[in-house]
Amino acid sequence: ITGVMVLIKQQLFCGKGKQMKRILQIDNALRLVPYYKVNHCEEAFAWYQDVNLVHLVDGVKKPYSQETLEAMYSHLDQHGELFWIEVKEKGEWFPIGDVTLSQDNLPIVIGNSAYQHRGLGKKILSALIELARVKGWKELRVKEIYTYNHASRRCFKSLGFVENGATEKGMSFVLKLI
């Protein structure tokens, strides 16, 4: 991850240091693109039609409407740094999910099922943890991971997040950065 940390330091922030200005290259085939730079909402809408994915994210088995998707992205963009997750195959970049960096929550979705359970979430979260350290944040919190979302729980725990209290359907987590 040292290469990622160097990239993060080189890819400084715009404005008052709240939003990433440029693409965060994680490796030669994985990157995070700031939400405002490109519109992948059509692809995202397809991801959020998968009721099993929505169940892992929201705890209900109901596909998103276009309005729900737009409201979610608006909220995430206002309360954190929202990124599209892109992978490169056959020389072309394309979206497979979304992630938001915020001190209060760290939602991540690998929406394209062909890329789930391949370790990409861990790579992405590792890069965002380094970005949070560069920003001088003291901790990162995850509001809730449902008890039945075993893959997500394992991923966050493997990166040092610890349980921080029971929630209605799962557990909150925290990672001390200092």
N, C-alpha and C positions, 0 to 999 in steps of 0.2 A: 504494500500500500504506500510505500515511500514515494513511488512515482506519482501516485495520485495526489499526495500531499504537495509535492513540488508543483504539479499542474494547478492545484487549487490556489496556491500562493501566487502563481504567475497569472492566473485568470481573475484578477482583482474584481472587485464589485463596482457597480455603477451607483450613482447618486450618493446616498448616505450609507452605503454598505449593506443595504437590506436585501437587494435582489442581485442575483448573478447576472452579469452582463453578457457573458458568452457561454458557449456550450462547454459542459464539463465532460471531458473525454476520460472515461474510466479505463478502457483498454482499446485495442485496435478494432474491436467489433461491438463495443458497448459504450453508449454515451447518454448524457442527460441534456436535453434541450429545453431552455426556458420556455414556459408555456406561451408567452406572448410572441415568440419568434415564428411559430408555425401553427397551423390549425390541423389537428388530428382528431377533431371531434367526431367525424364520421366513423373512423375506426373505433374510437372510444365508445361510441353509442353501441356498436356491435358487441364489444366486450361486456357491457353492462346489460345486455339482453340475456346473458347466461345466468339463470336463477341460482345456480350453485355458487358462482362467483359472488353474486350479490348477497347471498346468505353468509358467506365468509366475511364480507365487508360490512354489511348493515344488519345482519341477523334476521333478515326476512327473505323469503323466496318470491320476490316480485321484481320483474325487469324494470329498468329505469325508463321513464318517459324522456323525451328530449328536454322538457322543462326541468326535470329532476337533475339530469346531467349538467345542464347549464348552471343551475343553482349550486350544485356541488362544486363545480370548477370555479365559479365566482367566489364562493366562500373560501375555498382552499387558497385561491390566488390572493385574496385579501388578508388571510391570516398566516401566510407562510410563503415559501418559495416553491412554486409549483413547476414541476418538470415533466416533460414527456420522456419516457424511457425508449430509446431507439437501439436497434441492433443492425449490424451490417452483414448482409449476405449477398454473394455474387456481385459485390461492388456497389450495392444500393443500401441506403439507410431506410429503415421503416420502423414505425412505432409498435411497441408491444405492451405498453403499460404507462402508468403515471405514478409519481411520488411527490410528496410535499415535505419540505424541511421546515419545521417549526419547533420551537423549544417545548411547546405544549402537546405536540402530537407529531407522529411520523407515519402517516398513512402511505402504504405502498400497494400497488396492484399490478401484477403481471397478468394482463388481460388476455393475451394471446396464449391459449392453453399449450401450444407447441413449445413454449419457452418456460413453462412452469416446472418446478422441481429440478432445475438445472444449475442452481447456485447463483443465479443472476441477482436475486433479491439480496443475498448476503454481500455480493460485490458492491451493489448500489448503496446499501446501508452503510457499509464500511467507508465508502467515499464520502457520504453525507456526515458521518460521525467525524471524519477528519475535517470537513468543511466547518462543522460546528466548533471544533477545537480552534481552528484558525480564527474564527469569529470571536473567540474568547468566552463562549458559553460555558456555564458551569455544569449543566446537566441537560439531558434530553428525556422527555417523557412520552409515553404512549398511553393514551386515555383508556383503551380497552382492546384486548384481543380475546375473542370468544373462546370458551373452553374447547370447543370442537375444531378450532383452527390450529391443529397440531403443527403443521408446517411453519406457520408464522411464529408461533410460540417458540419452536426450536430455533428458528433463524435468529430472532431477537435475543434469546438466551445465549446462543453461541457467540454473540458479539458483546456479551457482558451485561446486558439488561437484566435486572432482577425484578421479581414481583414486588409491587408496591401497594397492593390492596385489592380486595375483591370488588368487582363491579356487578351489575345486574346479571350479565350473561358470561362473565369471564374474569379477567384480571387486568389491572393496570401495571405498567412497567416503568422503570427509571434506569437511566445510565448516568453515573457520575463521570464527568469528563475531566475533573481536576482532582 
